[in-house]
Amino acid sequence: MKLLFVIVDGGGNVPPQLGVARALQARGVAIQVLGHSGIRDRVEAAGLPFESFSRGADLDPTTRCSLIGSMALFIRVAADPELGRAAVEAARRHDVDAVVIDMLLVAGVPEVADAGIPTVVFVHCFYRALQDLAASPAGWTLRLRGANPYTAERRKLLQIVSARADLDPVRGEPPVRHTGVVWQGAPSAGAPAAVPRILVSLSTCAFAGQRGMLQNILDAVAPLPVEVTVTVGPGIDADGLRVPENVSMHEWMDHDEVLATSSLLVGHGGHSTAMRALSFGVPQVVMPANPMIDQKGVGAALEKAGAGILLTKHARPKRIRAAIETVLGDAAYRTAAERLGADIRRRDGAEVAADAIVEYVNASQLVDS
């Protein structure tokens, strides 16, 4: 069996797709990855062959712009059928049995399906986020450009949702396969350090206002008896920030190194980062960097599950400090996060997704024969 994964350079959407691709490769499935050039290093570091789109809209999520500008960039990529046509060309060139395509390529999905290639749509966040997108001005704009977010659902394509069904507040009963959280690394039950350790991680995407968010977080933790590790990433210019003595700043580091001994994550609500922390049993304070996408929903789900507190991106230091003190001071938050984390660690969602994809492709081949 040979599969083509088609992946957008969108930040947190990349790790779960690579996780599933690697799980399939370990089973002997030949994998080829097609995507924006910005993900080449991550794909090749995962041991997978990569090629860039031959046509269509480019995307660099580290480009700093307004939230409206960020959504405009997303719509330009999502509504571009040329990316789907590039996927069809690559699929035929590599003679693949199926294409696993990123949900963000809304206009690309029908291009692949219409070419008669078995098509799997990879949803790397809550399915509710796609439902909300479809009902939003962005969704209306996509429809006006001929790209319907519900194409996969209406055509009864396999949709892999790499999220927990019990956290995903879906409307109705959409025909999707929740596979659970795809592991990043090998999560284990955390053992919090004696002095509370806090990981602060905002998005790798350059969402407007993140620098101000980070400064408010730094001011919030300054007087607390905690040790704070901050990963800045490419989306934030950290020059000139006021950094207290109890904070260490890093451009990048493997979050597993920190999460294993952390008492808390203060993050932006990206599904990938939030679930990675949860896999270690770490509760969270969530400040959505972009309230127009799934981040607010992730924070709300964690709050409802008792594993975190949801704030706004404009929360001031006093409010952030109070939320941090509440989570650190109430063991119920840790207990809720540990319960979810233990369940996540029972089986890697990548293996569940691989099962579903292999089953779907095999069934498609039987129909074709």
N, C-alpha and C positions, 0 to 999 in steps of 0.2 A: 504494500500500500504506500502511496506517495501523496502528500498533502502540501498545499500552498497556504501559508498564513500571510494575511495581508493586514498590516498594522500601521496605524497612524502614530506620528510623533506627538503624543498628547500627555506625557508624564506618567501618571499612575495607571494608565490603561496598559502599559507595556509589560510590567512584571507578570501579571496573571496569564497573559497570552504566551509569554515565553515559558512560563512554568508548565502550561499544558503541552506546548510544543515539545519540551524536553521529556515530559512523561511519555508522550507518544514515541519519540525517538528511542527511548529506552526499551520500548516494546518491539523495536525493529522497523518502525514506520519511518520512511524517508521524508524529511522535512525540508522545505524551501521557504524562506521568508522574503517577502516583498514589502517595502515600506519607505517612509521618508528617510533621507540620508542621515538625519540626526540620531537615529536609533542604531546605526550600523555597529558602533562599538559594543553596545549592550547585547545585541543579537550575537555577534561573533564571540563575545566573552562567554555567552551561554553555550557555545559549541555548535551554533547553527549557521548554515550558509545564508548569505544575505545578498540582495540586490535592490537598488533604488528604483522607485517609480520611473518609468520611461517618459511619462507625460503627466499632466494634471497639476493641480494647485500644490504648492509647497507649504510647509508649516514648520515654524520654529517657535515652540511654546515659551522660550526664554526672552522673546522680543517684548520689551516693556511698552505697554499701551493701556488705555482705559478699559474698564470692564466692557463697555459697549464695543470698543475696538477688538477685544478678545473674542466676543461673541461673533463679531463680523468675520474674523479670521476663521472661526469654527464653521460658520455657515458657508463660507467660500469653499472650504474643503468638503464639508458634508454634502453640498449640493453639486459637486463636480463629478459628472459621469465619466470624465476622462480617466479618473483614478480606477474606476471599475473596469474600463476598457483595457487599461494597462494590466490589471489583474487577469483578465481573460487571455490577453496575449501571453503573459507569463505562465498561466496554467496550461495553455496549449503547448508552449515551448518546452515545458518541463514534463508534459504528459502526466499531469496529476490526476488522482482519482476524485479529489474534492478540494474545495477552497473554504478555508476558515477565515471569515472577513470581519474586521473590526466594525462594531455597531455604529461608530462615528462616520463611516462611509455610507451615508444614507442613500445617496444616488448611485453608489457603486454596487449595492446589493442586487438590484434588478438587472444590472448589466451582466453580472456573473450568472444569475439564475436563468436569464433569458438565453444565455449561451449554452444551456443544457448541461451545465456543470453542477453536480451535487454541491449545495451551498449550506454552510453552517455559519450563523451569525454569532459573534462572540460579544456578549454583554458583560462588561467588566465593572459593573456597579449595580445598585439596586435597579430592578426593572421599573420600579416606580419612577425613577429618574427619567427613563425613556418616555413613560406615560406623561410625566409633567412637561417634558420637552415638547411632545406632540401637541399639548394643549396651550403652549406658550407662544408669544409673538415669534420666537425663533422657529417653532414648528410651523406656524402659519407661513412664514417666509419661505421655509423649505418647500412647502406644498406649492406655493406660487411659482417656485422654480422647478417644479415637477418631481420633487423628492419627498416621498411619503415615509415618515418614521415607522409606520405600521406595515410596510411592504412585507417584511419577513413573516409577520403574524398572519397576514391575509393569504400569503402563499404557502403557509404551513411548513416553512423551513424550520430546521432545528435551530433553536436559540439557546445557547449555553449561557447561563447567568452565574457568574462566579461570585455568588453572594449567598448568605444564609437566608433561607425562606422565612425563618421566624423573625428576622430583623427587617425584611423587605416589606414595606407597607403597600403592596400592590393593590390596585383597584381591580375588582373582579377576579376572574380566574384565567389569566392569560396562558396560552399553550407554550410554556417555556420550561426549561430544565434547570432548576437551581442545583448547582453542584457543590455548594459550600465554598469556603474560603480556600483559595490557592495559596499554599505556603510560599513564603519567601525565606529561603534558608531552611533550618530545621528548628522550629519553635519548641520551647520547653517550658515547664512550669517555672515562673519567675521566683526569685528569692530576693526581695527588696533589701537594699543596703541599710545598715544601721542608721546612717544619716540619710534622710529621704533624698532620692535621686530623681530629678525631673528631666525628661527629654523634651525639648522644644523643637518641633519640625513643622515648617510651613511648606507650601507647595513648591515644587521645582519649576512650575509654570510662573511666568512673571505677571501675576495678577496685581492690578493697581491697588495701592494702599497697604501692601504687605510690610513694607519697611516701617510704616507707622504702627502697624500691629505688633511687629517684633519689638519696637522700642517700648510700647506699653507693657508687653510681657516682661521685658527686662526690668523695667521700673517696678513692676508688681512683685517680682521675686527678690529684688535687692535686699529687703530687710528680713527675709525669711531664713530660718536655719535649715537650708537645703543646699544640695549641690546640683547645679543645672548644666546640662550639656545642650548646646544649640548647634544644629546643622543648618547652615544658611542656604546652600544650594545656589544654582545659577540665577534664580529669579529675584534675588534681593541684593542690593548694593549695601554692604555692611559698613562701609567706610564712614567714620564719624559717629557711629552709634555710641551711646553711653552704656558701657558694659560693666556691671558690678563685679566685685571680687569673687562672688560665689558662682560665677558663670564662666564656662570655657566655650569658646567659639570655634567651629570647624566648618570648612567649606563642604566637606563630605566625610561621612564615616558609615560603616555598616551598622544599621540600627540594631541588629541582633546583639552586638557587643554591649549596647546600653540597656536595651529592653530587659535583658535577663536579670538585671538588678535594679530596675526602675520602679518607683512607686506611682508615677504619673506621667502621662504624655499630654502636653499642651500642643494641639495641632489644629490644622485647618479643616479637617473633616473629609479629606480625600479618602475614598473607600479603601484604596490599597494600603495607605499608611495606617489608617484607623484599624483595619482588620489585622494588620501585622502586629500592632501593639496588643490587640485583644488576644491574639494567639499566644501571647506570653502572660495573659491574665492581668494586663495593665489597664487601669481605668483612665478616663480622659476628660480633659476640658477642651471643648471644641469651639473654635472661632472661625466660621466659614470665610475663606478669602474671597470666594465668588458665590454670592447668594443666589445666582441665577442658574447654577447647576446642582449637582447632587449633594454638595457638602453640608448644607443645612439639614437635609434629610438624614444623612448619616449621624449628625450630632443629635437630632431628635430621636432617632432609633436607639442610640446609646443611652440617652437620658431616660427614655421610656423603660429600657431594660435595667435601669438602676446602675449602669456602669459608667456614667459620666454626666457632665453638665454642659449644656449648650448656651453659649453667649453670642453676642453679635461681634462682627469684625471691628466695630467702633467702641467696644467695651473699654472703659478707662482702667488704669492700673489698680485702683481701689477695688473695683468690681472683680477684676481678674484675680487679685490676691484673695478676695473672699471665697471665690469658687475653688481656688487651689487649696486653701485651708479647709474648706468643707470636705473635699474629696479625701485629702490626707487624714483628716480627723475623724472620718466616719468609715469604719471598717466595712460597712455594707456595700460601698462602691467597689472595693477590692474583691469582696466575696462574689458579687455579681459578675465582675470581669473574669475572675478565675473560673467560675462555672462555665461561662461561654468559651473561655480559652481551652479548658479541658475537653470540651466537645469538639472544638476546631481541631485539636491535636489527634483526635481519634482516627481521622483519615484525611490525607491531603486532597483538597478539592480538585487538584490537577488530575488525580487518578480517576475520580468520579467523572470528570469531564472527558478524559480519554476514553473511558468505557462507552460513554454516550456517543462520542464521535465515531469510534470504530463500529459500533452497532449501526449507526445511521448510514455510514458509507457502505457497509456490507449489505444492508437492506436495499440501498439504492442500486448497487451492482446486480442484485438478484432481480430487481424490477427491470433493469435495462436488458438483462439476458433473457 
